[in-house]
Amino acid sequence: MPAPYTIRKAEASDIEAISAVHVQSWRETYPGIMPQQRIDGMSIESSSRHWQAVIFEGFTFLVAETEGRVVGFASGGNKYEYKDCETGLSNACDCELEALYLLKEFQGRGIGKALVYRFAEIMKQEKKHTMIIWVAEKNPSAGFYVAIGGELVDRKMFIFSEVPVPVLAYRFRLGNLPI
């Protein structure tokens, strides 16, 4: 039986662990999907600088802990306006889960779903109604978002290290989720 896990708000003391999850998750998930130069250039130090800024800028930031360590995280809040979307439906949502990372060895235990639903619950408490999550089209976990209640509503190209990467937008109607 898998060890129990906890979802809680991130703290400044979590930054190094969050950064380690971020870097390892990219290395596990994105070869062949994201530019290899971007993956190879990632470091815990540079990731720490990024997440340090995010955690203190009013974003909703959650971590998942199990077996005495941070194994995943979710971060987001206000939605950005994106140009060049196929349908534009993503821009009609009022919040965005910008980052969801979970170490591969902990996937399939319900932790990712718990992170998404807890984030959605907080957004709903903030009077948000629809949430968008952008996912690389070739991400092997893309089907996860449909399985937990997401609806594919848009697509576009994001540019990573000057390389276009096709991404999909999954919309979640917060009133329809079991939160």
C-alpha positions in Angstrom: 0.0 0.0 0.0 1.4 3.4 -1.0 2.4 5.8 1.8 -0.2 8.5 2.7 0.4 12.0 1.3 -0.4 15.5 2.4 -1.3 18.6 0.2 -0.4 21.9 1.8 0.6 25.5 1.0 4.2 25.9 -0.1 6.6 27.7 2.2 9.9 29.4 1.5 11.7 26.5 3.1 10.3 24.2 0.3 12.0 26.1 -2.6 14.9 23.7 -3.0 12.7 20.6 -2.9 10.2 22.3 -5.3 13.1 23.1 -7.6 14.4 19.5 -7.5 11.0 18.2 -8.4 10.8 20.7 -11.3 14.1 19.7 -12.8 13.6 16.0 -12.3 10.1 16.1 -13.7 11.3 17.8 -16.9 14.1 15.3 -17.3 11.7 12.4 -16.8 8.8 13.8 -19.0 10.1 16.1 -21.7 12.9 14.5 -23.7 11.7 14.5 -27.3 8.9 16.9 -26.4 10.7 20.0 -25.2 14.0 21.3 -26.7 16.8 19.2 -25.2 19.0 22.3 -24.7 16.3 23.6 -22.4 16.2 20.4 -20.4 20.0 20.1 -20.3 20.3 23.7 -19.1 18.0 23.3 -16.1 19.5 23.4 -12.7 18.2 23.4 -9.1 19.9 26.8 -8.6 18.1 28.5 -11.6 14.9 26.8 -10.8 15.1 28.0 -7.2 15.4 31.6 -8.3 12.3 31.3 -10.5 10.1 29.6 -7.8 11.4 31.9 -5.1 9.9 34.8 -7.1 6.7 32.9 -7.7 6.0 31.8 -4.2 6.1 35.4 -2.9 4.1 37.1 -5.8 0.6 36.1 -4.7 0.3 32.9 -6.6 -1.5 29.9 -5.1 1.3 27.4 -4.5 0.8 23.9 -3.1 3.1 21.0 -2.5 2.5 17.3 -2.1 4.5 15.5 0.6 4.9 11.8 1.2 7.6 9.6 2.7 8.9 12.7 4.4 9.6 14.7 1.2 8.1 17.0 -1.4 7.2 14.9 -4.4 5.1 17.3 -6.4 3.6 20.8 -6.6 1.0 23.0 -8.2 1.1 26.7 -8.8 -1.1 29.3 -10.5 -3.8 31.8 -10.0 -4.9 34.6 -12.4 -5.1 33.6 -16.0 -3.0 35.1 -18.8 -4.4 36.2 -22.2 -2.8 34.1 -24.9 -2.7 35.2 -28.6 -2.8 32.8 -31.5 -5.1 30.3 -29.9 -7.2 28.1 -32.2 -10.5 28.7 -30.5 -9.9 31.4 -27.9 -12.0 29.5 -25.4 -9.0 29.3 -23.1 -9.0 33.0 -22.7 -12.6 32.9 -21.4 -11.5 31.1 -18.2 -10.9 33.1 -15.1 -8.0 31.2 -13.5 -5.0 29.1 -14.6 -3.1 26.2 -13.1 0.3 27.2 -14.6 2.5 24.4 -13.2 1.7 20.9 -12.1 4.7 18.6 -11.5 4.9 15.2 -9.8 7.8 12.8 -9.7 7.2 9.9 -12.0 7.7 7.3 -9.2 4.7 8.9 -7.4 2.3 9.1 -10.3 -0.8 6.9 -10.4 -1.4 7.2 -6.6 -4.0 10.0 -6.8 -1.5 12.7 -5.7 -1.7 14.7 -9.0 -5.5 14.6 -8.9 -5.4 15.8 -5.3 -3.1 18.7 -6.2 -5.4 19.8 -9.1 -8.6 19.4 -7.0 -7.1 21.3 -4.0 -5.9 24.1 -6.3 -9.4 24.2 -7.9 -11.0 24.3 -4.5 -9.0 27.4 -3.5 -9.8 29.0 -6.9 -13.5 28.3 -6.3 -13.3 29.9 -2.8 -11.9 32.9 -4.6 -15.1 33.1 -6.7 -13.5 31.6 -9.9 -15.7 29.5 -12.1 -13.5 28.0 -14.8 -9.8 27.0 -14.8 -7.5 26.3 -17.7 -4.4 24.1 -17.7 -2.0 24.1 -20.7 -0.2 20.8 -21.4 2.4 19.9 -24.0 0.5 17.9 -26.7 3.0 15.1 -26.6 3.1 14.9 -22.8 2.4 11.2 -22.0 0.2 12.3 -19.1 -2.1 14.5 -21.3 -5.0 12.0 -20.9 -4.8 12.5 -17.2 -6.5 15.9 -17.5 -9.5 14.5 -19.3 -9.7 11.6 -16.8 -10.1 14.1 -13.9 -12.7 16.3 -15.6 -10.9 18.5 -18.0 -12.3 19.3 -21.5 -10.0 20.0 -24.4 -11.0 23.5 -25.6 -8.0 25.1 -27.3 -4.5 24.6 -28.7 -1.6 26.8 -29.7 2.2 26.9 -30.1 4.3 27.9 -27.1 7.9 28.9 -27.8 10.5 27.2 -25.6 14.2 28.1 -26.3 13.1 29.4 -29.7 11.4 26.0 -30.6 7.6 25.9 -31.1 5.9 23.3 -29.0 2.3 22.4 -29.6 0.2 22.7 -26.4 -3.4 21.8 -25.5 -5.7 23.7 -23.2 -8.0 21.8 -20.8 -10.8 23.6 -19.2 -12.3 22.7 -15.8 -15.6 24.0 -14.7 -15.0 24.3 -11.0 -18.7 23.8 -10.1 -18.6 20.4 -11.7 -15.6 19.0 -9.9 -15.9 16.8 -6.8 -14.3 19.3 -4.5 
